[in-house]
Structures are given as structure tokens and as C-alpha cells.
Amino acid sequence: MENNWIKVYTTENAFTAEVIKQGLIENEIPAVVLNKQDSSYRSFGVLTVMVRPEDLEKAKAYILENEL
């Protein structure tokens, strides 16, 4: 996997991160979720949805269009 993914969305809610990731993938925008939450205490840390640099604008437009 390439190391040049860019953050497009950050949340503390794992469900929200997965919904956004799946929506992006369904719209042919490759996406991954980077989980930075503490494994013992889910209230600490964030989940980051990341996309490739060339898909950043399309991903932002998708998120704004769907009010996520």
C-alpha cells in the first residue's frame, strides 16, 4: 500500500467512519480508515478516513453532498 494517503474526514464514531468509507468506495473513490483510538478505552482517539491525493476533491464533494 502506498504511503501518500490524505486525511479527508475525522470522527470519534467508528460507525460514521465506516459509512463514509463505504460510500466513497461505492462511488469508485478508494478509501481506508485509520483507527487511532485506544484499544482499551474507545473514548480516547479518533478514526481518520483517508483517500489518495488525486481523489481528495471528489471525496470532499461526496461528503459535503451527503452532509456527512
GUBAVO-896659 format. One record per atom (N, C-alpha, C): residue number from 1; residue in three letters; atom name; x, z, y. Coordinates in nm, 4 decimals, padded with zeros to 6 digits. Each point is the difference from the previous one (the first is absolute). Example, Ala and Ser with C-alpha at 12.3 -4.5 7.8 and 13.67 -1.06 7.14 Angstrom:
BEGIN
  seq  type  atom        xx        zz        yy
    1   ALA     N   01.3190   00.7800  -00.5690
    1   ALA    CA  -00.0890   00.0000   00.1190
    1   ALA     C   00.0900   00.0000   00.1200
    2   SER     N  -00.0350  -00.0720   00.1050
    2   SER    CA   00.0820   00.0060   00.1190
    2   SER     C  -00.0770   00.0730   00.1090
! end
This chain:
BEGIN
  seq  type  atom        xx        zz        yy
    1   MET     N   00.0842   00.0000  -00.1182
    1   MET    CA  -00.0842   00.0000   00.1182
    1   MET     C   00.0881   00.0000   00.1237
    2   GLU     N  -00.0386  -00.0750   00.0983
    2   GLU    CA   00.0749  -00.0092   00.1244
    2   GLU     C  -00.0097   00.1305   00.0786
    3   ASN     N   00.0974   00.0248   00.0853
    3   ASN    CA   00.0020   00.1222   00.0800
    3   ASN     C  -00.0534  -00.0189   00.1407
    4   ASN     N  -00.0532  -00.1150   00.0320
    4   ASN    CA  -00.0394  -00.0265   00.1378
    4   ASN     C  -00.1508   00.0050   00.0229
    5   TRP     N  -00.0679   00.0969  -00.0588
    5   TRP    CA  -00.1436   00.0185   00.0216
    5   TRP     C  -00.0206   00.0764   00.1304
    6   ILE     N  -00.1121  -00.0253   00.0672
    6   ILE    CA  -00.0287   00.0616   00.1304
    6   ILE     C  -00.1282   00.0814  -00.0084
    7   LYS     N   00.0015   00.1154   00.0659
    7   LYS    CA  -00.1170   00.0875   00.0034
    7   LYS     C  -00.1107  -00.0644   00.0823
    8   VAL     N  -00.1210  -00.0027  -00.0590
    8   VAL    CA  -00.1145  -00.0567   00.0705
    8   VAL     C  -00.1098   00.1050   00.0186
    9   TYR     N   00.0017   00.1065  -00.0813
    9   TYR    CA  -00.1046   00.1025   00.0093
    9   TYR     C   00.0513   00.1296  -00.0612
   10   THR     N  -00.0346   00.1125   00.0614
   10   THR    CA   00.0390   00.1319  -00.0501
   10   THR     C  -00.1223   00.0899  -00.0045
   11   THR     N  -00.0131   00.0775  -00.1086
   11   THR    CA  -00.1123   00.0913  -00.0165
   11   THR     C   00.0421   00.1168  -00.0885
   12   GLU     N  -00.0776   00.1064   00.0034
   12   GLU    CA   00.0207   00.1120  -00.0907
   12   GLU     C  -00.0939  -00.0085  -00.1203
   13   ASN     N  -00.0898  -00.0987   00.0013
   13   ASN    CA  -00.1021  -00.0150  -00.1029
   13   ASN     C   00.0409  -00.1087  -00.1001
   14   ALA     N   00.0248   00.0399  -00.1248
   14   ALA    CA   00.0443  -00.0939  -00.1029
   14   ALA     C  -00.1054  -00.1079  -00.0271
   15   PHE     N  -00.1271   00.0372   00.0016
   15   PHE    CA  -00.1076  -00.0963  -00.0251
   15   PHE     C  -00.0001  -00.1086   00.1070
   16   THR     N   00.0120   00.0390   00.1254
   16   THR    CA   00.0012  -00.0967   00.1101
   16   THR     C   00.1178  -00.0960  -00.0138
   17   ALA     N   00.1155   00.0524  -00.0328
   17   ALA    CA   00.1189  -00.0844  -00.0160
   17   ALA     C  -00.0216  -00.1029  -00.1105
   18   GLU     N  -00.0575   00.0416  -00.1112
   18   GLU    CA  -00.0237  -00.0927  -00.1113
   18   GLU     C  -00.1060  -00.1047   00.0346
   19   VAL     N  -00.1045   00.0400   00.0731
   19   VAL    CA  -00.1041  -00.0960   00.0412
   19   VAL     C   00.0612  -00.1067   00.0901
   20   ILE     N   00.0830   00.0406   00.0935
   20   ILE    CA   00.0649  -00.0955   00.0903
   20   ILE     C   00.0926  -00.0915  -00.0783
   21   LYS     N   00.0802   00.0566  -00.0888
   21   LYS    CA   00.0914  -00.0809  -00.0818
   21   LYS     C  -00.0768  -00.1040  -00.0802
   22   GLN     N  -00.1067   00.0410  -00.0665
   22   GLN    CA  -00.0780  -00.0931  -00.0812
   22   GLN     C  -00.0653  -00.1088   00.0855
   23   GLY     N  -00.0489   00.0379   00.1165
   23   GLY    CA  -00.0601  -00.0990   00.0895
   23   GLY     C   00.1019  -00.1035   00.0454
   24   LEU     N   00.1199   00.0460   00.0308
   24   LEU    CA   00.1059  -00.0931   00.0401
   24   LEU     C   00.0357  -00.0935  -00.1148
   25   ILE     N   00.0140   00.0552  -00.1195
   25   ILE    CA   00.0344  -00.0815  -00.1168
   25   ILE     C  -00.1086  -00.1031  -00.0283
   26   GLU     N  -00.1266   00.0398   00.0139
   26   GLU    CA  -00.1112  -00.0937  -00.0214
   26   GLU     C   00.0009  -00.1130   00.1014
   27   ASN     N   00.0609   00.0251   00.1164
   27   ASN    CA   00.0115  -00.1025   00.1035
   27   ASN     C   00.1362  -00.0683  -00.0041
   28   GLU     N   00.0643   00.0063  -00.1159
   28   GLU    CA   00.1275  -00.0671  -00.0256
   28   GLU     C   00.1117   00.0462   00.0918
   29   ILE     N  -00.0011   00.1301   00.0318
   29   ILE    CA   00.1071   00.0616   00.0770
   29   ILE     C   00.0632   00.1063  -00.0903
   30   PRO     N   00.1181  -00.0263  -00.0543
   30   PRO    CA   00.0639   00.0991  -00.0869
   30   PRO     C   00.0208   00.1327   00.0730
   31   ALA     N  -00.0350   00.1101  -00.0653
   31   ALA    CA   00.0106   00.1314   00.0624
   31   ALA     C   00.0374   00.1041  -00.1037
   32   VAL     N   00.0664   00.1056   00.0459
   32   VAL    CA   00.0352   00.1136  -00.0848
   32   VAL     C  -00.0296   00.1274   00.0761
   33   VAL     N  -00.0186   00.1096  -00.0750
   33   VAL    CA  -00.0202   00.1310   00.0618
   33   VAL     C   00.1236   00.0841  -00.0291
   34   LEU     N   00.0605   00.0523   00.1057
   34   LEU    CA   00.1144   00.0898  -00.0125
   34   LEU     C  -00.0538   00.1420   00.0174
   35   ASN     N   00.0080   00.0794  -00.1070
   35   ASN    CA  -00.0558   00.1351   00.0006
   35   ASN     C   00.1085   00.1000   00.0380
   36   LYS     N  -00.0154   00.0615   00.1172
   36   LYS    CA   00.0954   00.1005   00.0476
   36   LYS     C  -00.0633   00.1385   00.0008
   37   GLN     N  -00.1062   00.0178  -00.0794
   37   GLN    CA  -00.0655   00.1295  -00.0077
   37   GLN     C   00.0748   00.0912  -00.0956
   38   ASP     N  -00.0017   00.1290   00.0301
   38   ASP    CA   00.0585   00.1001  -00.0875
   38   ASP     C  -00.0773   00.0008  -00.1309
   39   SER     N   00.0686   00.0013  -00.1120
   39   SER    CA  -00.0686  -00.0061  -00.1293
   39   SER     C  -00.0726   00.1295  -00.0350
   40   SER     N   00.0406   00.1105   00.0594
   40   SER    CA  -00.0653   00.1281  -00.0287
   40   SER     C  -00.1159   00.0283   00.0946
   41   TYR     N   00.0184  -00.0356   00.1269
   41   TYR    CA  -00.1005   00.0281   00.1025
   41   TYR     C  -00.0377  -00.1304   00.0683
   42   ARG     N  -00.1117  -00.0572  -00.0381
   42   ARG    CA  -00.0417  -00.1306   00.0525
   42   ARG     C  -00.0301   00.0019   00.1500
   43   SER     N  -00.0022   00.1167   00.0613
   43   SER    CA  -00.0310   00.0062   00.1425
   43   SER     C   00.1231  -00.0272   00.0867
   44   PHE     N   00.1167  -00.0159  -00.0614
   44   PHE    CA   00.1228  -00.0276   00.0749
   44   PHE     C   00.0458  -00.1423  -00.0285
   45   GLY     N   00.0227  -00.0753   00.1053
   45   GLY    CA   00.0518  -00.1350  -00.0161
   45   GLY     C  -00.1058  -00.1070   00.0194
   46   VAL     N   00.0468  -00.1239  -00.0029
   46   VAL    CA  -00.0876  -00.1142   00.0262
   46   VAL     C   00.0204  -00.1095  -00.1038
   47   LEU     N  -00.0945  -00.0917  -00.0027
   47   LEU    CA   00.0110  -00.1216  -00.0801
   47   LEU     C   00.0081  -00.1164   00.0981
   48   THR     N   00.0913  -00.0913  -00.0258
   48   THR    CA   00.0214  -00.1119   00.0890
   48   THR     C  -00.0297  -00.1301  -00.0738
   49   VAL     N  -00.0854  -00.0824   00.0576
   49   VAL    CA  -00.0266  -00.1330  -00.0546
   49   VAL     C   00.1006  -00.0943   00.0642
   50   MET     N   00.0703  -00.0747  -00.0850
   50   MET    CA   00.1064  -00.0869   00.0498
   50   MET     C  -00.0231  -00.1439  -00.0444
   51   VAL     N   00.0396  -00.0937   00.0872
   51   VAL    CA  -00.0125  -00.1429  -00.0274
   51   VAL     C   00.1316  -00.0696   00.0343
   52   ARG     N   00.0115  -00.1249  -00.0428
   52   ARG    CA   00.1184  -00.0783   00.0354
   52   ARG     C  -00.0049  -00.0363   00.1480
   53   PRO     N   00.1158  -00.0166   00.0636
   53   PRO    CA   00.0028  -00.0315   00.1443
   53   PRO     C  -00.0830  -00.1226   00.0371
   54   GLU     N   00.0015  -00.1029  -00.0841
   54   GLU    CA  -00.0737  -00.1225   00.0338
   54   GLU     C  -00.1514   00.0178  -00.0102
   55   ASP     N  -00.0460   00.1093  -00.0619
   55   ASP    CA  -00.1434   00.0259  -00.0137
   55   ASP     C  -00.0509   00.1087   00.0944
   56   LEU     N   00.0868   00.0515   00.0847
   56   LEU    CA  -00.0362   00.1134   00.0856
   56   LEU     C  -00.1207  -00.0291   00.0892
   57   GLU     N  -00.0001  -00.1114   00.0695
   57   GLU    CA  -00.1101  -00.0314   00.0923
   57   GLU     C  -00.1319  -00.0200  -00.0745
   58   LYS     N   00.0042  -00.0685  -00.1147
   58   LYS    CA  -00.1218  -00.0189  -00.0795
   58   LYS     C  -00.0526   00.1339  -00.0492
   59   ALA     N   00.0897   00.0892  -00.0401
   59   ALA    CA  -00.0403   00.1313  -00.0497
   59   ALA     C  -00.0633   00.0834   00.1107
   60   LYS     N   00.0599  -00.0003   00.1176
   60   LYS    CA  -00.0565   00.0743   00.1138
   60   LYS     C  -00.1380  -00.0544   00.0351
   61   ALA     N  -00.0139  -00.1308  -00.0005
   61   ALA    CA  -00.1296  -00.0613   00.0315
   61   ALA     C  -00.1040   00.0397  -00.1028
   62   TYR     N   00.0376   00.0023  -00.1285
   62   TYR    CA  -00.0935   00.0408  -00.1049
   62   TYR     C  -00.0455   00.1441   00.0210
   63   ILE     N   00.0929   00.0891   00.0284
   63   ILE    CA  -00.0333   00.1414   00.0180
   63   ILE     C  -00.0909   00.0181   00.1217
   64   LEU     N   00.0313  -00.0661   00.1109
   64   LEU    CA  -00.0849   00.0115   00.1195
   64   LEU     C  -00.1382  -00.0611  -00.0234
   65   GLU     N  -00.0029  -00.1134  -00.0669
   65   GLU    CA  -00.1265  -00.0689  -00.0269
   65   GLU     C  -00.0938   00.0841  -00.0868
   66   ASN     N   00.0575   00.0763  -00.0898
   66   ASN    CA  -00.0791   00.0821  -00.0916
   66   ASN     C  -00.0101   00.1451   00.0438
   67   GLU     N   00.0489   00.0295   00.1198
   67   GLU    CA  -00.0088   00.1339   00.0607
   67   GLU     C   00.0497   00.1092  -00.0937
   68   LEU     N   00.1153  -00.0232  -00.0626
   68   LEU    CA   00.0563   00.0976  -00.0919
   68   LEU     C   00.1007   00.0870   00.0714
! end
